Every structure is written in C-alpha cells, then in structure tokens.
Amino acid sequence: MVGSSHEALHRIFQKDPALLTRALQQVLNIPFPEPREFAAMNVDLTEVEPVERRVDTLLRVQTDQGEYLLVVESQGRKDEAKRGSWPYYLSYLYEKYGCEPVLIVITQNSATAAWAAEPIHRVLPGRPSMTVRPLVLGPDNVPLIADAREAERDVPLAVLSAMTHGKGPRVAAILESLVAALRTIDAESAAAFVQFVDSCLDDPRAKEIWRDLMAAVQYFWRHPLAEQVREEGREQGRLEDRAEMTLRILEWRGIPVPDSVRERVQGCTDLRQLEVWAQRAVHATRAEDLFDEDAV
C-alpha cells in the first residue's frame, strides 16, 4: 500500500507516465514533444559510499525530437538542501545518460510550490555558471476537476486534481466526480488510484467523505485499503455504518434529506439494500431517488 502523500504524489506518474507529459503540455504550457515510449529507470544516483542520492521517480521518454529523462520530485515543504541536490541530479544524469534531464516538482502546498519554482543560480555576481528552473505542479496550476464528464476524459489528471486540491469547499464535488470517472476504467487501475488519493487527503473531513464514497464502489472491496474500512465498519455496526454513510453522502452533496427518507434508511435491516442505496446516493438528484429502482 502507498503509505504517504510523498509516495503517492510521484508514484502516480509511474502508474501513468503519459500523465506527466500531458501535465507539462496542458498545465504548464511547455511544448514538450509527444512521447513514443517510456521506460522506468533506477532512481538510485549513489556514486561512492557513504554518499547516497536518490530521486523520487525517474523516467526515460522517447520522442521524435529526441530522448529525455523526466525527474519527478515530491516535495511536502521547503527544503533548502534541495537547492544544492537538484542541480547535482541534473548534471549527474546528463553526464551518465547523455540526454536532457527535466526536473518536475509536485506539491500539495502553494507556498512550497512558489519556493520550488524559484530559479537556482550557481553564480559569480551577474555571471551565472548554472541556472536550474524547476517545473512545478501544485494546487495553483493543476486544474480543479469537479465535473464527472471532465474527469472521465482524463482519469489520471482527475486523480492528480484530487491529490492536489484535497481541501476547501469544493472537495466533495471533486471526489464525487472522481468516483464517477473511476467506474469507467479497469478495476486494477482504479484501485491503485484510490490508494494514491487516500494517501494524499490529510483533511479529516475530506478523508471521511472519500472513505464513504469508496465504500459504495464494488472494485474498492478488492483492494487492501478496503480491509481498514471494513474493520472500522465492524466496530460501529455494519448496518448502522451503511445507513449513516448513505445519508452523509446526500448531505455532503447538498441534497435535503426529509425525515421520511432518513427514517427508512436508518430502519433498513437489509445490508445489500443499504449498499445499493449508498451507490445511488453518489448520483441522486433528490433524496427520494435512493428508492427508485431505475436509478443508476
């Protein structure tokens, strides 16, 4: 399982390397050439013990305009040591592999993004010997995707959106749109993306919304993360948990819940029926849609 937001923020590009070049082209407006082929590479840049240097993700990409190395660094906070190690990484990789390295920094924090984007100069006054300008992806430039159809057009980008915009008043809409989009891809990929998002949501309310939405999606129950949610459900009582989850999804989506609907849901003793209602709650436009047999 992905155990931290640091790991998730760069491993998503291992899962879908093409997302990285799309982000360069569409988010940062960098005219990066269209890739033909990707190859994951050893991230260990160690030269002589005990010095050890590792990048987070390293990809080799073949394009019609040449070969590039995409260096992805996940950054949770400012770290002035990186302003020394990043130029080293790029110089070492160019010397070792003989092709152009491109540094991309991914972060969930606006202040960290602004710091990471600052050019790194190795200079005499007015005469730079080396300048490194990291390309930065973060909450200020990754698109906020809160529409299901938009999310379905590029599911990995929608995942990245949820990972970088996991706070604020629109988090419920972002996560709901992503859930709808995840239904359109294969279960194995969806389960991996679920884990990436779960690792990056540090806001308690967003985490709770995400767990409830995931519990209503069948593919999620084949993923190891599901065992944690199931265990929590056992402690609270499975029937009560499903009923409350269904009502919370409606409330988070801004749908009024009449007393009659609340009483019917809370009084249900059929676990399978409650799971059906939970799935319908993700797409319902009225609380009464839970009981519509023709609803999705």
N, C-alpha and C positions, 0 to 999 in steps of 0.2 A: 504494500500500500504506500501511496505518497504521504509522507509524514509531515510536510511543512509547506507553507506557501513558497518558500525559496525554491524547493524542488519542483513544485507544480509549475511555477512561472517560466522555467526554462524547459522542463520535460514535455510540455505541450508541443514544443517545436520538434522534439524527437518523434512524437506521435504523428505529427503532420508537418513535415519540413516545408511544404509549399506555403503554409500559412505565414511563414517567416518572410518569404519573398513578396507575398501579397501585402503583408503589413508594410514592408519597405515601399512598395509601389503605391498603395492606396492610402495608407495612413500618413507616411512621411513624405510622400510625393517624390521619392527617389527613383530615377529612371533605371532601376536595376533590370538587367536583361532577363528574358524569360528562361527559366530553368528547364533543362532537358533531363537531368539526373541528379539525385542526391546520394551522398554516402556518409554515414555516421563515422566519426573518427575518434581516436583515443584522445581523451581530454587531459591526459597527464603530460604536462610540459616540464617535468623534472629534468634537470641536467646532471647535477652532481649532488650526491647526498651530503649533508642532510637538507639541502635546499629543495623544497618541493613547491611547484606551482601548478595549479590546475584551473582550467576554465570550467564553466558550468556545462555548456553544450557546445560542441564543435562539429560543423557540417561542411563537407566539401560539395560544391554545386557546380555542375557543368552547364554552360550556356553557349549560345552561338558566338558570343563576344569573348569567351574565354572561361577560365576556371577561377572560382572564388572560394575562400574559406569564410564561413559565417560563424563568428564567435559570439555566443549568447551568454550574457552575464545577468543573473538575477540579483537585484540589489534592494535590500529592505530598508537601508538607512545610509546616510552619508558615511563614507569611509575614506579618509584622505590617503590611506595606504594604496588604494586602487589607482590613484593618480600617478603612482610610480609603477604598479604592476601592469596596468593596461597597455601603456606604450611598450613595455617589455614583451607582453604576449604577442603583440602585433609584429614587432621586429623579429622575434624568435620564429614565429610561424612563417613569415615571409622567407626568412633565411633557410628554414628547414624544408618547406614545401615548394618554394619558388612561385607561389601565386598570391594574388592580392587578398589580404585579410580584411574583413569588415566587422567592426565591433558594434553590437547591438545590446543595449542595456534595457532590461524590462523591470518595471517597478510599479507598485500599487500606490505610491506616495508622491504627491505633486512636488513637495519640497525636495525630495530625493531626485525626482526627475529633472528639476531645474538645475540642481547641483551636478548631476551626471552629464548634462548637456553642455556644461561649460568647457570650452576648448582647453586642452592640456598642452602647455608650451614648455619645451626644453630650450632655453634661450640665453644668449647674451642680450643686453638691453637693445631692443629694436632689431635684433638679428636672430630669429628663431632657427634652431638647428632641426627641430622636430615639432610638429603640431599634430595632435590627435583630437579629432572631433567625434565623440561617440554619437551614434544614432540611438535615440531614446524612445521607447514605447511606454506610455503610462496613462493615468486617468485623464490627462488634459488633451490627449490626441487620439487614443483608441476610441472608436465610435461607441456611443452608448446605444445598444441594440435592445429595444423594448417592444418590438413588433415581431410576432411569430413568423410572418411570411419573410421578413427581412432576415430573421435568424435562420430560417430553413435554407436561404440562398447560400449561406456560408456558415455552416455549423461551427467549425473550429474558431472562426472570428467571433461568433456569438459567445463561445466559451471564454475566449480571451476578454471579451467585453465584461462578462460576469466576474471574471477573476480580478479585473482592474477597477470595476465600478461596484464593488460589493458593499457599499454603504449608501446612505441617503434615502430620500423619499421615494425614489423610483426602483428600489431594489426588488420589490415584489414583482413589478412588471417585467423587469429584466429576467428574473429567474423563471417566471411563468412562460415567457417567450422561449427561453432556452429549453424548458421541459418539452414544449410542443415540438421544437426542432429536433431534439434528441430522439423522438419517436420515429423520425424519418431515416435514421441511419442504422447500421448494424449494431447488435446488442453489445458486442465486444468493445467497439469504439466508444459507444455511449457510456458504458461502464467506466472506461478509463477517463473520459471527460468528466463524469460525475465526481470521480475522486479528485481530479485537479481542482474543480470548483470548491468541493468540500474543504480541501486543504487551504484555500485562499480566503475563505469567508471568516474573518475574525470578529465581525459584529454579531453579538449574540442573537439579535432579532433576525438578521439575515440567515444565520446558521439554522435557526429553528424553522424558518419558512422553507429553506432548502430541504431539510430533512423530511418535513411533512410532505412536500411535493414529491420527493423521491420515493417515499413510502407508497405512493399511489401509482407508481410506474413499475410494471412487472419485471423489466430487464434488470432493474436495480437489485432485485432479490437474488440474483445470481452472482452478485459482487460481494467481496469480503466486507466492504463497508456496511452492507445490509445487516450483518450479524450484530453490529453495535446497536443499530437502530432497533432491531428485533428484541435485543436484550432490554433496552430501555422500555420498549412496549410491554414486555412481560411484567416488569416491575409495576407498571401503572395499571395493568389490566388491559388485555388486548382489545376487548370490545370498547371500553371507555376511551382508549387511546385513538382508535379509528374514528369514533364518533366526534371527539374533540378536534381531531385533525381535519376532518371534513368541514366542520363549522369554521375553524380558523382560516382555512383556505378561502372560503367565501368572504369572511370578514376582511382579510388582508387584500382581497381583490375589490373591496369597496361595495360588495353586494349585500343589501339589507337582508337580515335573516329573521322572518316572522317567528313568533313563539310557536306556531303550529309546526313549522319546519324543524325548529330546534327540538321540540318535544319528540317528534317522530324519529329524528336521527338519534337522539340520546336514549330513546326507548327501544331501539332495534337490538335484537339479540342474535342476529344472523351475521357472522363475520364476513362471509362472502358478499352479502348485500352491502355492508358498510364499505368494503373495498371498492365495489362498483360505484357507490355514491362518491367516494373520495376521488376517483378518476374523473367522474363527471364534474366535480367541483372546479377542476382546473379550467374547464371550458364553458361552464354555465354562465348565462347572462342574467338569470333570475334564480333565486334560491329554490323555487319550485321545480327547476329543470333537473334537480337531483333525481326526481321520481319519474322523469319522462323516459319511457322505455326506448324511445327513438333517439335519445341523446347520445353523443359520442362517449 
